[in-house]
Amino acid sequence: QVQLVESGGGLVQPGGSLRLSCAASGSILSINAMGWYRQAPVQQRELVAAITSGGSTNYADSVKGRFTISRDNAKNTLDLQMLSLKPEDTAVYYCNADGVILRNGVRPKYDYWGQGPQVTVSS
């Protein structure tokens, strides 16, 4: 019913920048919150940044001032601009959609995840 397709990611040197994008497709009426999570090897998945349909944002302390999350509600797209990247930002980054309402009025109780592009920050 709903698919999240991400693009971006890759290898970048410390101090560099990358942009991740996520497009939600399917019979979607609205999405309450969208966010980016990341998971490094042998670590738990953690929230990087999230944004509500109203534009309220939330960032992990480790990325504040460096990452910017944005979304287009009409297109159901989500972006993450990452600046001043550090080696500790290396992880698989996942797009998330929570609070989805489908066009048929159904509100799935689960959220949706993208496939997770790899971001590697290394010299």
Secondary structure, 3 states (H helix, E strand, C coil): CEEEEEECCEEECCCCCEEEEEEEEECEEEEEEEEEEEECCCCCCEEEEEEECCCCEEECHHHCCCEEEEEECCCCEEEEEECCCCHHHCEEEEEEEEEEEECCCCCCCCCEECCCCEEEECC
